[in-house]
Amino acid sequence: MNNKELLFKGLKYSIGAIPLMFLGPILIHNAFMNKHTNWHYLVLGVGIFICITAVSFMFKGIKIIMKSLFDGNEN
């Protein structure tokens, strides 16, 4: 894989994490606003999982972008 392909792969991960960064906190807020329902813990768990996924996708995307920019050609 060349550097340009790695850069685009890293950007895909980073761009994919952006909607999750908004969706996770919205779900967590919704869970805390609806504590009186039985679905509170399920929605809270899903929100926390989405937040963790967003952070990991962003970390992986930045890691791949840095690899494409600074590793140079290994051939």
NORSULGI-V46693 format. One record per pair of residues at least 12 apart in sequence whose ideal C-beta (glycine too) atoms are under 8 Angstrom apart, sorted by the first residue. I is the first residue (numbers start at 1). J is the second residue. Records with the same first field share a line. If there is no record, write none. Layout:
I->J + J
//
This chain:
3->68 + 69 + 71 + 72 + 73
4->68
6->64 + 65 + 67 + 68
7->64 + 65 + 68 + 69
9->64 + 68
10->60 + 61 + 62 + 63 + 64 + 65 + 66 + 67 + 68
11->61 + 65
12->61
13->57 + 58 + 60 + 61 + 64
14->57 + 58 + 61 + 62 + 65
15->61
16->57 + 61
17->53 + 54 + 55 + 57 + 58 + 61
20->50 + 51 + 53 + 54 + 57
21->51 + 54 + 58
23->50
24->47 + 48 + 50 + 51 + 53 + 54
25->47 + 51
26->47
27->43 + 44 + 46 + 47 + 50
28->44 + 47 + 48 + 51
30->43 + 47
31->43 + 44 + 47
32->44
//
